[in-house]
């Protein structure tokens, strides 16, 4: 699957974001090594407390893991309020992605539309990766 297509699927996922608090919608499309795409969007806690907000990347990854997928190729992420901006994963998502799939590529479109692919070691150098 091309990065362009994966970004389009992330844009579709973004439409399901539940962001009544911030209005900042994020979508993710996670490509498994067997070719399935699992979508995720950010889901905010409508109470506004904020501690239970879920990012699109972790939404997609948890959905995939809970459905039995455990090998991943790439994840595309798009986000923005009114218009899309460069939207790299937050620190929590970087750690989570690195813990579950350190070899995954993260596909991010820039504001000019150019799509780049990043490794986890680029996004999270000197990471904590002890496994128990
Ligand atoms: Zn995040």
Backbone and ligand atoms as CSV (ligand in chain L), in Angstrom:
chain,resi,resn,atom,element,x,y,z
A,1,UNK,N,N,0.852,-1.199,0.000
A,1,UNK,CA,C,0.000,0.000,0.000
A,1,UNK,C,C,0.888,1.250,0.000
A,2,UNK,N,N,0.498,2.208,-0.797
A,2,UNK,CA,C,1.298,3.427,-0.864
A,2,UNK,C,C,1.065,4.293,0.381
A,3,UNK,N,N,2.039,5.130,0.663
A,3,UNK,CA,C,1.879,6.061,1.779
A,3,UNK,C,C,0.723,7.028,1.519
A,4,UNK,N,N,0.546,7.402,0.258
A,4,UNK,CA,C,-0.548,8.321,-0.095
A,4,UNK,C,C,-1.898,7.706,0.264
A,5,UNK,N,N,-2.064,6.430,-0.059
A,5,UNK,CA,C,-3.330,5.748,0.245
A,5,UNK,C,C,-3.519,5.625,1.764
A,6,UNK,N,N,-2.453,5.311,2.476
A,6,UNK,CA,C,-2.560,5.176,3.938
A,6,UNK,C,C,-2.933,6.520,4.573
A,7,UNK,N,N,-2.402,7.603,4.021
A,7,UNK,CA,C,-2.765,8.943,4.517
A,7,UNK,C,C,-4.241,9.225,4.243
A,8,UNK,N,N,-4.720,8.821,3.063
A,8,UNK,CA,C,-6.149,9.015,2.769
A,8,UNK,C,C,-7.017,8.269,3.770
A,9,UNK,N,N,-6.612,7.056,4.140
A,9,UNK,CA,C,-7.380,6.276,5.118
A,9,UNK,C,C,-7.314,6.935,6.499
A,10,UNK,N,N,-6.183,7.530,6.830
A,10,UNK,CA,C,-6.077,8.258,8.107
A,10,UNK,C,C,-7.015,9.473,8.109
A,11,UNK,N,N,-7.136,10.117,6.955
A,11,UNK,CA,C,-8.074,11.249,6.850
A,11,UNK,C,C,-9.505,10.777,7.066
A,12,UNK,N,N,-9.841,9.609,6.529
A,12,UNK,CA,C,-11.179,9.048,6.766
A,12,UNK,C,C,-11.387,8.787,8.255
A,13,UNK,N,N,-10.381,8.206,8.890
A,13,UNK,CA,C,-10.479,7.909,10.328
A,13,UNK,C,C,-10.683,9.184,11.137
A,14,UNK,N,N,-10.047,10.258,10.696
A,14,UNK,CA,C,-10.137,11.545,11.401
A,14,UNK,C,C,-11.576,12.036,11.496
A,15,UNK,N,N,-12.381,11.668,10.507
A,15,UNK,CA,C,-13.783,12.117,10.525
A,15,UNK,C,C,-14.553,11.575,11.720
A,16,UNK,N,N,-14.057,10.473,12.316
A,16,UNK,CA,C,-14.735,9.891,13.475
A,16,UNK,C,C,-14.162,10.363,14.806
A,17,UNK,N,N,-13.285,11.348,14.773
A,17,UNK,CA,C,-12.725,11.873,16.027
A,17,UNK,C,C,-13.849,12.431,16.895
A,18,UNK,N,N,-13.733,12.251,18.193
A,18,UNK,CA,C,-14.720,12.761,19.139
A,18,UNK,C,C,-14.011,13.781,20.018
A,19,UNK,N,N,-14.041,15.019,19.562
A,19,UNK,CA,C,-13.214,16.047,20.191
A,19,UNK,C,C,-14.041,17.278,20.550
A,20,UNK,N,N,-15.096,17.052,21.312
A,20,UNK,CA,C,-15.971,18.157,21.705
A,20,UNK,C,C,-15.231,19.195,22.550
A,21,UNK,N,N,-14.152,18.797,23.217
A,21,UNK,CA,C,-13.407,19.722,24.076
A,21,UNK,C,C,-12.439,20.583,23.252
A,22,UNK,N,N,-11.545,19.941,22.521
A,22,UNK,CA,C,-10.476,20.694,21.846
A,22,UNK,C,C,-10.810,21.059,20.401
A,23,UNK,N,N,-11.609,20.270,19.744
A,23,UNK,CA,C,-11.856,20.481,18.318
A,23,UNK,C,C,-10.704,20.054,17.434
A,24,UNK,N,N,-9.661,19.490,18.026
A,24,UNK,CA,C,-8.477,19.069,17.261
A,24,UNK,C,C,-8.636,17.599,16.891
A,25,UNK,N,N,-8.934,17.376,15.605
A,25,UNK,CA,C,-9.234,16.016,15.155
A,25,UNK,C,C,-7.988,15.345,14.602
A,26,UNK,N,N,-7.772,14.096,15.044
A,26,UNK,CA,C,-6.642,13.313,14.547
A,26,UNK,C,C,-7.159,11.963,14.063
A,27,UNK,N,N,-6.578,11.509,12.978
A,27,UNK,CA,C,-6.891,10.179,12.465
A,27,UNK,C,C,-5.614,9.403,12.230
A,28,UNK,N,N,-5.707,8.096,12.412
A,28,UNK,CA,C,-4.553,7.227,12.163
A,28,UNK,C,C,-5.015,6.017,11.375
A,29,UNK,N,N,-4.133,5.539,10.519
A,29,UNK,CA,C,-4.386,4.300,9.775
A,29,UNK,C,C,-3.159,3.424,9.947
A,30,UNK,N,N,-3.386,2.287,10.576
A,30,UNK,CA,C,-2.308,1.362,10.934
A,30,UNK,C,C,-2.332,0.186,9.967
A,31,UNK,N,N,-1.229,-0.021,9.261
A,31,UNK,CA,C,-1.122,-1.106,8.280
A,31,UNK,C,C,-0.414,-2.285,8.924
A,32,UNK,N,N,-1.111,-3.429,8.952
A,32,UNK,CA,C,-0.486,-4.634,9.499
A,32,UNK,C,C,0.408,-5.267,8.439
A,33,UNK,N,N,1.303,-6.141,8.883
A,33,UNK,CA,C,2.188,-6.815,7.920
A,33,UNK,C,C,1.414,-7.735,7.003
A,34,UNK,N,N,0.198,-8.149,7.424
A,34,UNK,CA,C,-0.617,-9.001,6.550
A,34,UNK,C,C,-1.541,-8.188,5.645
A,35,UNK,N,N,-1.431,-6.849,5.687
A,35,UNK,CA,C,-2.136,-6.014,4.716
A,35,UNK,C,C,-3.450,-5.409,5.181
A,36,UNK,N,N,-3.861,-5.701,6.411
A,36,UNK,CA,C,-5.089,-5.082,6.912
A,36,UNK,C,C,-4.794,-3.657,7.383
A,37,UNK,N,N,-5.823,-2.821,7.330
A,37,UNK,CA,C,-5.689,-1.465,7.848
A,37,UNK,C,C,-6.659,-1.305,9.007
A,38,UNK,N,N,-6.132,-0.892,10.146
A,38,UNK,CA,C,-6.940,-0.636,11.323
A,38,UNK,C,C,-6.908,0.875,11.554
A,39,UNK,N,N,-8.095,1.477,11.600
A,39,UNK,CA,C,-8.169,2.931,11.761
A,39,UNK,C,C,-8.396,3.308,13.216
A,40,UNK,N,N,-7.965,4.495,13.564
A,40,UNK,CA,C,-8.223,5.029,14.900
A,40,UNK,C,C,-8.406,6.530,14.829
A,41,UNK,N,N,-9.135,7.054,15.789
A,41,UNK,CA,C,-9.281,8.509,15.880
A,41,UNK,C,C,-9.150,8.910,17.338
A,42,UNK,N,N,-8.899,10.185,17.561
A,42,UNK,CA,C,-8.767,10.604,18.958
A,42,UNK,C,C,-10.144,10.772,19.596
A,43,UNK,N,N,-10.220,10.317,20.831
A,43,UNK,CA,C,-11.477,10.316,21.565
A,43,UNK,C,C,-11.238,11.028,22.894
A,44,UNK,N,N,-11.877,12.169,23.051
A,44,UNK,CA,C,-11.705,12.917,24.301
A,44,UNK,C,C,-12.793,12.557,25.308
A,45,UNK,N,N,-12.445,12.725,26.559
A,45,UNK,CA,C,-13.408,12.545,27.640
A,45,UNK,C,C,-14.312,13.778,27.663
A,46,UNK,N,N,-15.609,13.612,27.353
A,46,UNK,CA,C,-16.490,14.788,27.271
A,46,UNK,C,C,-16.647,15.529,28.590
A,47,UNK,N,N,-16.240,14.901,29.703
A,47,UNK,CA,C,-16.347,15.614,30.981
A,47,UNK,C,C,-15.331,16.745,31.063
A,48,UNK,N,N,-14.300,16.698,30.213
A,48,UNK,CA,C,-13.286,17.738,30.238
A,48,UNK,C,C,-12.173,17.477,31.225
A,49,UNK,N,N,-12.240,16.391,31.975
A,49,UNK,CA,C,-11.181,16.093,32.938
A,49,UNK,C,C,-9.861,15.881,32.205
A,50,UNK,N,N,-9.930,15.200,31.076
A,50,UNK,CA,C,-8.762,15.117,30.198
A,50,UNK,C,C,-7.827,13.970,30.442
A,51,UNK,N,N,-7.862,13.358,31.610
A,51,UNK,CA,C,-6.872,12.315,31.881
A,51,UNK,C,C,-7.140,11.042,31.101
A,52,UNK,N,N,-8.330,10.902,30.565
A,52,UNK,CA,C,-8.635,9.671,29.843
A,52,UNK,C,C,-8.755,9.892,28.341
A,53,UNK,N,N,-8.229,10.986,27.836
A,53,UNK,CA,C,-8.241,11.186,26.395
A,53,UNK,C,C,-7.376,10.125,25.724
A,54,UNK,N,N,-7.835,9.678,24.568
A,54,UNK,CA,C,-7.105,8.653,23.820
A,54,UNK,C,C,-6.721,9.234,22.465
A,55,UNK,N,N,-5.439,9.123,22.144
A,55,UNK,CA,C,-4.965,9.600,20.844
A,55,UNK,C,C,-5.346,8.611,19.744
A,56,UNK,N,N,-5.360,9.095,18.521
A,56,UNK,CA,C,-5.717,8.262,17.364
A,56,UNK,C,C,-4.746,7.094,17.187
A,57,UNK,N,N,-3.462,7.350,17.414
A,57,UNK,CA,C,-2.460,6.306,17.200
A,57,UNK,C,C,-2.669,5.152,18.176
A,58,UNK,N,N,-2.861,5.498,19.455
A,58,UNK,CA,C,-3.067,4.436,20.453
A,58,UNK,C,C,-4.428,3.774,20.272
A,59,UNK,N,N,-5.420,4.532,19.819
A,59,UNK,CA,C,-6.725,3.946,19.514
A,59,UNK,C,C,-6.565,2.858,18.451
A,60,UNK,N,N,-5.872,3.176,17.374
A,60,UNK,CA,C,-5.682,2.203,16.289
A,60,UNK,C,C,-4.876,1.001,16.763
A,61,UNK,N,N,-3.811,1.264,17.509
A,61,UNK,CA,C,-2.950,0.162,17.947
A,61,UNK,C,C,-3.674,-0.757,18.925
A,62,UNK,N,N,-4.423,-0.192,19.844
A,62,UNK,CA,C,-5.157,-1.014,20.811
A,62,UNK,C,C,-6.257,-1.811,20.112
A,63,UNK,N,N,-6.931,-1.175,19.162
A,63,UNK,CA,C,-7.926,-1.921,18.385
A,63,UNK,C,C,-7.264,-3.116,17.698
A,64,UNK,N,N,-6.124,-2.875,17.062
A,64,UNK,CA,C,-5.450,-3.939,16.317
A,64,UNK,C,C,-4.972,-5.053,17.250
A,65,UNK,N,N,-4.351,-4.680,18.341
A,65,UNK,CA,C,-3.849,-5.689,19.277
A,65,UNK,C,C,-4.994,-6.520,19.836
A,66,UNK,N,N,-6.100,-5.847,20.140
A,66,UNK,CA,C,-7.234,-6.554,20.736
A,66,UNK,C,C,-7.940,-7.459,19.734
A,67,UNK,N,N,-7.676,-7.230,18.441
A,67,UNK,CA,C,-8.239,-8.098,17.415
A,67,UNK,C,C,-7.256,-9.186,16.995
A,68,UNK,N,N,-6.106,-9.229,17.676
A,68,UNK,CA,C,-5.161,-10.320,17.430
A,68,UNK,C,C,-4.021,-10.007,16.486
A,69,UNK,N,N,-3.987,-8.794,15.946
A,69,UNK,CA,C,-2.861,-8.421,15.080
A,69,UNK,C,C,-1.671,-8.057,15.962
A,70,UNK,N,N,-0.483,-8.469,15.514
A,70,UNK,CA,C,0.671,-8.074,16.325
A,70,UNK,C,C,1.919,-7.773,15.502
A,71,UNK,N,N,1.761,-7.678,14.189
A,71,UNK,CA,C,2.896,-7.274,13.365
A,71,UNK,C,C,2.459,-6.124,12.477
A,72,UNK,N,N,3.203,-5.037,12.545
A,72,UNK,CA,C,2.767,-3.808,11.907
A,72,UNK,C,C,3.860,-3.238,11.015
A,73,UNK,N,N,3.408,-2.680,9.906
A,73,UNK,CA,C,4.316,-2.140,8.902
A,73,UNK,C,C,4.473,-0.627,9.069
A,74,UNK,N,N,3.320,0.063,9.036
A,74,UNK,CA,C,3.338,1.526,9.025
A,74,UNK,C,C,2.105,2.060,9.722
A,75,UNK,N,N,2.210,3.304,10.182
A,75,UNK,CA,C,1.022,4.003,10.664
A,75,UNK,C,C,1.071,5.427,10.107
A,76,UNK,N,N,-0.024,5.838,9.476
A,76,UNK,CA,C,-0.131,7.218,8.989
A,76,UNK,C,C,-0.959,8.009,9.992
A,77,UNK,N,N,-0.567,9.250,10.207
A,77,UNK,CA,C,-1.252,10.104,11.176
A,77,UNK,C,C,-1.505,11.466,10.534
A,78,UNK,N,N,-2.754,11.934,10.640
A,78,UNK,CA,C,-3.096,13.286,10.174
A,78,UNK,C,C,-3.877,13.984,11.269
A,79,UNK,N,N,-3.719,15.281,11.358
A,79,UNK,CA,C,-4.463,15.985,12.397
A,79,UNK,C,C,-4.524,17.479,12.176
A,80,UNK,N,N,-5.480,18.086,12.855
A,80,UNK,CA,C,-5.643,19.522,12.802
A,80,UNK,C,C,-7.049,19.884,13.231
A,81,UNK,N,N,-7.255,21.153,13.505
A,81,UNK,CA,C,-8.588,21.612,13.887
A,81,UNK,C,C,-9.388,21.877,12.613
A,82,UNK,N,N,-9.194,23.032,12.020
A,82,UNK,CA,C,-9.919,23.331,10.776
A,82,UNK,C,C,-9.187,22.791,9.558
A,83,UNK,N,N,-7.867,22.978,9.552
A,83,UNK,CA,C,-7.082,22.437,8.438
A,83,UNK,C,C,-5.990,21.532,8.996
A,84,UNK,N,N,-5.518,20.637,8.145
A,84,UNK,CA,C,-4.496,19.691,8.580
A,84,UNK,C,C,-3.164,20.400,8.758
A,85,UNK,N,N,-2.478,20.040,9.840
A,85,UNK,CA,C,-1.135,20.546,10.083
A,85,UNK,C,C,-0.200,19.343,10.242
A,86,UNK,N,N,1.095,19.590,10.266
A,86,UNK,CA,C,2.034,18.501,10.558
A,86,UNK,C,C,1.737,18.011,11.960
A,87,UNK,N,N,1.436,16.737,12.107
A,87,UNK,CA,C,0.911,16.230,13.371
A,87,UNK,C,C,1.671,14.964,13.768
A,88,UNK,N,N,2.820,15.163,14.371
A,88,UNK,CA,C,3.628,14.023,14.813
A,88,UNK,C,C,3.036,13.447,16.100
A,89,UNK,N,N,3.212,12.156,16.336
A,89,UNK,CA,C,2.670,11.543,17.555
A,89,UNK,C,C,3.216,12.204,18.826
A,90,UNK,N,N,2.375,12.250,19.842
A,90,UNK,CA,C,2.789,12.800,21.140
A,90,UNK,C,C,3.761,11.830,21.811
A,91,UNK,N,N,4.331,12.260,22.901
A,91,UNK,CA,C,5.317,11.437,23.604
A,91,UNK,C,C,4.761,10.109,24.064
A,92,UNK,N,N,3.538,10.118,24.577
A,92,UNK,CA,C,2.939,8.872,25.054
A,92,UNK,C,C,2.768,7.885,23.907
A,93,UNK,N,N,2.305,8.370,22.765
A,93,UNK,CA,C,2.122,7.478,21.608
A,93,UNK,C,C,3.454,6.978,21.080
A,94,UNK,N,N,4.460,7.833,21.089
A,94,UNK,CA,C,5.783,7.378,20.631
A,94,UNK,C,C,6.266,6.218,21.490
A,95,UNK,N,N,6.129,6.358,22.798
A,95,UNK,CA,C,6.566,5.282,23.684
A,95,UNK,C,C,5.745,4.013,23.446
A,96,UNK,N,N,4.434,4.184,23.299
A,96,UNK,CA,C,3.552,3.033,23.116
A,96,UNK,C,C,3.872,2.313,21.805
A,97,UNK,N,N,4.023,3.086,20.730
A,97,UNK,CA,C,4.384,2.486,19.441
A,97,UNK,C,C,5.736,1.788,19.536
A,98,UNK,N,N,6.676,2.434,20.202
A,98,UNK,CA,C,8.009,1.851,20.309
A,98,UNK,C,C,7.992,0.569,21.132
A,99,UNK,N,N,7.137,0.521,22.139
A,99,UNK,CA,C,7.064,-0.675,22.982
A,99,UNK,C,C,6.453,-1.848,22.218
A,100,UNK,N,N,5.418,-1.582,21.433
A,100,UNK,CA,C,4.711,-2.659,20.746
A,100,UNK,C,C,5.299,-2.980,19.389
A,101,UNK,N,N,5.825,-1.990,18.707
A,101,UNK,CA,C,6.291,-2.225,17.334
A,101,UNK,C,C,7.449,-1.280,17.021
A,102,UNK,N,N,8.628,-1.580,17.577
A,102,UNK,CA,C,9.771,-0.668,17.398
A,102,UNK,C,C,10.227,-0.511,15.955
A,103,UNK,N,N,9.849,-1.438,15.080
A,103,UNK,CA,C,10.274,-1.346,13.682
A,103,UNK,C,C,9.257,-0.652,12.788
A,104,UNK,N,N,8.167,-0.159,13.352
A,104,UNK,CA,C,7.121,0.470,12.547
A,104,UNK,C,C,7.637,1.772,11.936
A,105,UNK,N,N,7.114,2.107,10.768
A,105,UNK,CA,C,7.392,3.404,10.146
A,105,UNK,C,C,6.193,4.315,10.388
A,106,UNK,N,N,6.459,5.554,10.692
A,106,UNK,CA,C,5.396,6.524,10.931
A,106,UNK,C,C,5.330,7.459,9.733
A,107,UNK,N,N,4.172,7.497,9.099
A,107,UNK,CA,C,3.966,8.241,7.858
A,107,UNK,C,C,3.249,9.539,8.192
A,108,UNK,N,N,3.903,10.661,7.897
A,108,UNK,CA,C,3.356,11.961,8.288
A,108,UNK,C,C,3.378,12.919,7.101
A,109,UNK,N,N,2.219,13.432,6.707
A,109,UNK,CA,C,2.225,14.466,5.674
A,109,UNK,C,C,2.566,15.826,6.279
A,110,UNK,N,N,3.388,16.578,5.572
A,110,UNK,CA,C,3.697,17.942,5.991
A,110,UNK,C,C,2.583,18.864,5.510
A,111,UNK,N,N,2.630,20.103,5.955
A,111,UNK,CA,C,1.563,21.043,5.577
A,111,UNK,C,C,1.545,21.325,4.078
A,112,UNK,N,N,2.702,21.149,3.422
A,112,UNK,CA,C,2.730,21.351,1.969
A,112,UNK,C,C,2.263,20.109,1.203
A,113,UNK,N,N,1.843,19.064,1.945
A,113,UNK,CA,C,1.327,17.865,1.308
A,113,UNK,C,C,2.359,16.780,1.080
A,114,UNK,N,N,3.645,17.131,1.211
A,114,UNK,CA,C,4.686,16.108,1.023
A,114,UNK,C,C,4.626,15.111,2.175
A,115,UNK,N,N,4.733,13.836,1.832
A,115,UNK,CA,C,4.606,12.772,2.835
A,115,UNK,C,C,5.985,12.208,3.133
A,116,UNK,N,N,6.329,12.150,4.427
A,116,UNK,CA,C,7.606,11.571,4.828
A,116,UNK,C,C,7.366,10.407,5.769
A,117,UNK,N,N,8.339,9.520,5.799
A,117,UNK,CA,C,8.275,8.340,6.649
A,117,UNK,C,C,9.375,8.450,7.698
A,118,UNK,N,N,9.055,8.160,8.939
A,118,UNK,CA,C,10.014,8.274,10.029
A,118,UNK,C,C,10.125,6.933,10.748
A,119,UNK,N,N,11.315,6.623,11.213
A,119,UNK,CA,C,11.502,5.424,12.037
A,119,UNK,C,C,11.255,5.798,13.495
A,120,UNK,N,N,11.015,4.794,14.319
A,120,UNK,CA,C,10.831,5.076,15.745
A,120,UNK,C,C,12.113,5.620,16.357
A,121,UNK,N,N,13.268,5.172,15.870
A,121,UNK,CA,C,14.505,5.695,16.459
A,121,UNK,C,C,14.705,7.171,16.119
A,122,UNK,N,N,14.118,7.623,15.014
A,122,UNK,CA,C,14.158,9.063,14.711
A,122,UNK,C,C,13.217,9.835,15.630
A,123,UNK,N,N,12.037,9.254,15.869
A,123,UNK,CA,C,11.025,9.961,16.663
A,123,UNK,C,C,11.262,9.823,18.165
A,124,UNK,N,N,11.937,8.758,18.564
A,124,UNK,CA,C,12.119,8.510,19.996
A,124,UNK,C,C,13.529,7.971,20.273
A,125,UNK,N,N,14.530,8.845,20.088
A,125,UNK,CA,C,15.899,8.381,20.338
A,125,UNK,C,C,16.105,8.086,21.827
A,126,UNK,N,N,17.009,7.208,22.111
A,126,UNK,CA,C,17.360,6.833,23.496
A,126,UNK,C,C,16.122,6.372,24.272
A,127,UNK,N,N,15.267,5.595,23.591
A,127,UNK,CA,C,13.991,5.232,24.216
A,127,UNK,C,C,14.162,4.185,25.302
A,128,UNK,N,N,13.169,4.139,26.150
A,128,UNK,CA,C,13.055,3.072,27.129
A,128,UNK,C,C,12.444,1.886,26.417
A,129,UNK,N,N,13.166,0.783,26.328
A,129,UNK,CA,C,12.617,-0.353,25.592
A,129,UNK,C,C,12.835,-1.661,26.315
A,130,UNK,N,N,12.945,-1.581,27.605
A,130,UNK,CA,C,13.045,-2.817,28.388
A,130,UNK,C,C,11.735,-3.576,28.245
A,131,UNK,N,N,11.817,-4.862,28.061
A,131,UNK,CA,C,10.599,-5.668,28.055
A,131,UNK,C,C,10.675,-6.670,29.192
A,132,UNK,N,N,9.533,-6.985,29.698
A,132,UNK,CA,C,9.482,-7.845,30.879
A,132,UNK,C,C,8.987,-9.238,30.519
L,1,ZN,ZN,ZN,-0.648,10.589,21.347
